[in-house]
Amino acid sequence: MNNNNSIELNPRQSLQQMLYIKNLILSNIQDNDGEILQDDEEKLISLEVNLPVKVDAWAWLLMNNGGLDKEIDLLTERKKAIDESIQHIKSTKERLKTRANEILRRNNLESIKGNYFQLKRAISKTSRVIMSKVEDDLKSYELPKLSYSDYSDLLIALEQYDEQKDVQRLLTKLKAEKLESCGVKSLPAGHTAIETREEPTIRIYKN
């Protein structure tokens, strides 16, 4: 029995809709002992034309360097531009703070009031750690990424602690590729490895 006459077929339908219609037609042909009705034949011809187009559209969307990847690339470029703009604005903000401090200093002012806020001269301090001046026992260590073989050798070294060749190779790798780190807060106050930079700035207060 033909139950497809009420189903419309057009090129705007989705791949799922087209396949659904095709399966209904094939089921209908099977029910009619292989006989293809004229309406079904016309729809099958249309599907032969439109289904490959729909498949290609999906492929172009999902393939490497296809539609979605191109959109990701575009957004990545936009994000890069946005990040650069944000960094530029941040630098401008700090530069203007330094400029405001300089204006107050040249006019022998520690602060100046507006209607709602006041600007007050201040010193901004930023610190960084000079790793070459940090004692080894104050550092944190991040080991290199290990293969399964290296990981297994490390376990053997810890369990057996012998002088076998594989363990020595691994120890050489760990010594050469380790990453050292140390934060300012991990060091005692006044440590020689802490480098502090002072910049003129302003603080903003409500009146």
N, C-alpha and C positions, 0 to 999 in steps of 0.2 A: 504494500500500500504506500502511495506517494505522500509523504508528510513534509515535503520540502517546498511546496509552492508558496507558502506564506513567508518563507525565509528569503530576505533580500540579500543580494551580494553586490558589493561595490568596493572599489580600490582603497577606500579610506578605512575599511575594517582592519582590525588588528590581525596579527598572525594567528592568534588563538581562535578568533572568530572564523577566519578562513578555513583553518584546519577542522574546526567543529562542523562547518557546513560540508566540507569535503567528506568527512567521516559519515555524516548523515546520508549524503548521496550514495556513497559506496555501500552503506547498509541497506539503502533502499533498492539499489541494483541487485544486491544479494537476495533480498526478499522477493524480488520480481524474477528470480531465476536467471539473472544475467541480462535481462532486458533493460535498456537504457531509454528512459523517457526523454522527449525532446527538451523539456525544461531542465532536466538533470544534465543533459548533454551540453546545453548552452552554458550552464554554470561550471561544468568541468572545464570547458574550453577557456572560460574567463579565469578560472583558478590556475590553469596552466600558464597564463600570462602574468597574473598578479602575485601568485605565491612566490616565485623566484625573486621578484622585486622586493617583496616584503622580507624574504630571507636575507637578501643582500643588504637591506637597510639595517637589520639586526647585526649582521656581520660587521658592517662598517662602524656601527656604534660601539661594538665590544672588542674589536681587534686591537692589537698593539698599534699605537699611533692613530687610532680611529677617533670617532667622535668624542667619546668620553675622555680619552687620554688628551685630546686637543683642548678640551674644556679644562682639564686639570692643569695643563701647561699654561693656559691663559690665566687661570686663577693664581697659579704659582707666580707668574710674572707680576700680576697685580699685587699680590701679597708682598713681593720683593720691593715693589715701588712704594707700597704703603709703609712697610717697615723702614725704608730709607727716609720717607717723609716724616715718620714719627721720630726717628733719630735726629733728623735735622731740626725739628721743632724743639726737641729736648735740649739740643745744643744751643739753639737760639734762646731758650728760656734761661739757661745758665749764663749765657753771655750777657743777656739783659740784666740779670741779677748783679753780675759783676759791674756792669755799666752804672746801674742805680747806686751801688755802693760807692763807685768812684765819684759820681755827682755829689753825693752827700759829703764825702771826704773833702772834696775840693771846696765845698762851702762850709767846712768846719762844723758839720752837723752829724750827730750820732743817730738821729731819727728825725722824721718829718711826718706831720699828721695831715690826713685828708678829712673829708666829712665823716667817713665811716671806718677807714682803716689808717694805719700808720706803717711807714717803712722804717726799719731799724737796721743799721749796719751790723754785720756779723762775719764770722769766718767759717767757711765750710771745710771740713776735714774728711779726706778719703784715704784709706790705707790699703796697702797691698803687701804681700809677702814675697821677699826675695829668697827663692828656694835654696840657692847656693849657700845661704847663711844659716839655714835651719839644721839643727842637729838631727841625726838619723832617727833617734828614739822619739822625736816629736812629730815625725812625718806619718802620714797615712799612705798605704800602698795598695794599688789596684793591680792585680796580676793580669797578664795578657790572656786573651781568649784562647782556650785550650781545645785541641782536638781530643777525640776519645782516647787515642793512643797516649797523648800527653797526660790526660787526666788519669788514665790507668797507671802510668808510670809514677805519677805523683802519689797515688794511693800506695803503690808498692814501696816507694821511698819512705812514706810515713809508717807503714806497717813493718818493714824489714830493716830500714836504715842501713843499707850496705853501700858498697862502692861500685856497683855494677854500672856498665857503660851507659845504658838507657837513662838511668837516674842522673848521671853526670851531665848528659845532654840536656835533660830537662832543667836541671839547676842552672846551667849556662843560659838557657832560654829565659828563665824567670828573672835572672839577674840583669839580662840585657834589655828585656822588653817591659819591665815593670813600670808603672806610672806612679810618680810621687806627687802627693798633694799635701797642703797644709793651709788651714784657714787662719785668719788673724786671731779669731777667738780661741784657737787651739794653742796659742803661744802666750807666755807670761807677758804682762804689761811691760813695755819698754824694751822688749827683745830687739836685738840689733837687726833681725831679719825683717822687722816691720818698717816699711817706708810710708810715711804719712805726708800727704800733699795738702797744703792749705790754699784756699782760694777765697778772695773777698766775695761776699754775697750779701743778701738782705734777708731779713725775716719779716713776715707780714702779720700784724696783730690787729684785732678789732679794737676800736676806740671804746 
